[in-house]
Amino acid sequence: MSKKIQAVRGMRDILPEQTPLWQFLEDRARAVLEGYGYREIRLPIVEMTDLFKRSIGEVTDIVEKEMYTFDDRNGDSLTLRPEGTAGCVRAGIENGLLHNQAPRLWYQGPMFRHERPQKGRYRQFHQIGVEAYGLPGPDIDLEVILLSARLWKALGLDQLELQLNTLGLAQERAAYREKLVAYLGSRVRALDEDSRNRLHANPLRVLDSKHPDMAEVIAEAPILLDHLGSESMAHFDWIRGNLDDLGVQYRVNPRLVRGLDYYSRSVFEWVTTRLGAQGTVCAGGRYDGLVEQLGGRAVPAVGFALGIERLIALLEEAYGDSLAKDPLAYLLLAGEQAQARGLQIAEQLRDQVPGLRLQVHCGGGGFKGQFKKADKSGARFALILGAEELKRGVCGVKPLRTDEQQQEVALDALADFLKNQTR
Ligand code: HAM
């Protein structure tokens, strides 16, 4: 036997047992997003590498260490997208979607980051992302947060904590940056290697360090929130006031800085304690400078992305395999004549019963084996068709999940019988 080829480390198959949970999440999310006027955009998985360098930031974990970057056959440097915001902005500029209109867009699909795989952290993972453009006021920040809260409700998830912060404006961050550099400089011996390298290049990223030795240094660092001007604070306070009025609970986390460079003003994360270290299931914020930075006219923007795998882990706890879409009926066919007629009858039933989930036995074999398969399929009924039934124009119907007796139903009444069961 030749050597088996395995999936790439950190990239998982989503098996049929799991797809009902994914479909449930995707269906509910789509319904909520449409309910807020968001329209779906489908974006390429591969983009020019510079797009991510210029948006996420050169001195970030994602760009420095985690991107899947390669030269294509023309020698262009391409990258598997590590996130969706940059591509969405690129597409918005390129297709003229951002001028004189305020599009609200959403996307979903795989993202790629070469991180160390662990529970809730993969190298191929999936996001649903939401981006609203052209709106500078805090009303849209609030609505985006409310939308995410409604998503959890639609999924039946509670116990998620909303954490909120504001990163202010670029000029306010510049003043804070000096203080931060001075502080970090005074603690330089306590910094890990990454943080030392970032001290001057991108000191705010030091605050996002997950290195255990850095926790104390970060905890004692000056706080950005204390250095913001009145306009930034008014924007933030408006959001907070309205969340209070609406009874949406949140915690201001002044240490929340996000791992990507493009944010300004509001940032937020939804966090659970149920998934160990990878507890952030959804994250986002405002990124007013990015469109201009990528070559468009200045357009304010706000959005978030949720991590599907992490939410699936929570849904699995809540729903187990109860969302599986088993067939309603499994059609057993005994004998050659029934085999051909059975497929015809099944096609007629599908015409007559919209949404019917009917699995027809293929591959022949005895009744005993067919019954076993019917049982395993999860179907509620076994439909039994042999030469004898065909002759009499009936079909045996055996409930597989209750003790009810087997009965006979006339073939021309079978569609109505199945319709009644699907109600
Ligand atoms: P992010 O915080 O990098 O933000 O990722 C958003 C979410 O994706 C995370 O909170 C997490 O749930 C999930 N995620 C990230 N990396 C992984 C991984 N390796 N394995 C599993 N799940 C992961 C962004 O990507 C921004 N584009 C969000 C945004 C949209 N901001 C504004 N608009």
Residues whose N, C-alpha, C, O or C-beta is under 5 A from the ligand:
A	BS01	HAM	E83 G84 T85 R113 E115 G120 R121 Y122 F125 V130 T280 V281 C282 A283 G284 G285 G303 F304 A305 L306 G307 E309 R310
